[in-house]
Amino acid sequence: MTAGGLGRVLIVDDEILIRQGIKYYLNWEQEGFEVVGEAAHGQEALELIEVVKPHIVITDIAMPIMDGEELTRMVKRRFPQIEVIILSSFGDFDYVRSTFQSGVIDYILKPKLDAESLLKALKKAASRIPSLQSLDKPLEVSPSIEQIIHKLISGYKVTYDSSKLAEVFPYQRFCLLGIDLKSGQAELPHHIKEKVTTGLKEQNYSFYIEKSTIVINGDDFSGLIPLAKRIAESELDMGFVLSEEFEDFSKIGYTYKEDLLKLLNYRFYFPNQLVLRKQDLPKQLPKYETFNLDWFMSELKRKHFDFAFDYLRVHVKEFSTCYTTDVHEYKSFFGNIIFNIMILLSNMEYDITELEQEKYTYFKAFEDARSAVDAVKQLDRFIGEAKKAVFRLPLQPENVNIKKILDYMNDHYAEPLTLTGVAQYFHFNPSYLSSYFASHHGEGFIEYLNRIRIEEATKLLIQGTARISEISGMVGYSDHSYFCKVFKKIKGLSPSQFRRKQLMR
């Protein structure tokens, strides 16, 4: 560390492997820095900044929800003292150039990212921060218990003094208690932290709280479950997960990754389990048949609505028992299904005006669902509204124009469609078509076109016969980098990540 203090660094990237890689590049404390947080997108980063107060933010350009370009603008406007370093691919030059206009200190090309380039950028950023100026040569300081635990949880191997460790954790055994917080919360709320702290002290445990993870040291952990249940029962939409016991303190990182994080994901499927442990999971992993989207859509086209929706409900019921499914993948299924249903009903000339008006409410409800039970309830609500639509009269004549436009876009999505080109085809003014499309369809021309193209791209990725670079052109994108950016924004995964997940199923 330096006499000026450690430089606090926040890493923002939607790919966890990139974040982990960055953390492994350096011996951070020795170089005068410490990683104080991670975020998967710009919105999450802004919330974390308020909590961890970093000096430097390292952020990717292409991310879902809020990308690095927008994050940079927000950071420099709200926290001008924070320095920003951009990570980018070769094809993001225009985006990188725009971030420099917002005050970025430096950028690093991801393919060339290594310890030397990272440290160079960090020192350049630190040179602009008065509080980080070294007053003397680097000091050799043993890491604190807090720093050791933080690094172990982050995946580092750490050397520590066992005798000093025994002063803080005098017992032989450890376990990790994880708290499933509400969406958007990065740290334990103060009142919950007080309840946890008081309860653990009353039972004479030694412990340390790292964000929403608690390292507990003791001889008998039987009192943890009743304590956690009491707290969970008093808090709405909150639950705990408890790891298996271990004796080797250095296994904190392994236990966190292989036990605690998995249990937190699994708890989405067991919302009524106030304290979830590995032994509480079903002994045999449930299996389910892959959803047959083509058959489902063909049944809807034949107007076998009850039959099709019953099939969907049965599938979702089975799908919801497969607790190892990634939560984001599970939620994406629901969003994709209602999108496909709405397009089909619109093409069949049903009046889905009310569904269109509520479309983004449904998308957000699935995204914010705290459990599989919540997601299924939202789907049932949507199916109920969809059934009302199919029993109403077909579209009125004034809405026929928008159907023709949608049909044309569905037929020609693989071509270089533009708002101006489509406007000319239908003899509209481009500005009028833009407002007409948005008011009659509930989303913009480009947003709708991107959704069609990305849905087709997912089908091609699942088939697995074409290369990703070929698929971008097959669905209408001339710029492969832009295709990847749009795909990640809509699906939450890059095309390569999406394909890998499909192959692993």
PyMOL commands that set and color helices and strands:
alter all, ss='L'
color gray80, all
select helices_A, chain A and resi 16-25+28-31+42-52+68-78+90-101+110-112+115-126+130-132+145-153+162-168+190-202+224-233+249-269+278-280+293-301+305-319+327-347+353-368+372-390+397-412+419-425+430-441+445-463+468-474+480-491+495-504
alter helices_A, ss='H'
color red, helices_A
select strands_A, chain A and resi 7-12+33-39+56-60+83-88+106-109+173-180+206-210+213-218+239-242+275-277
alter strands_A, ss='S'
color yellow, strands_A
deselect
rebuild
show_as cartoon
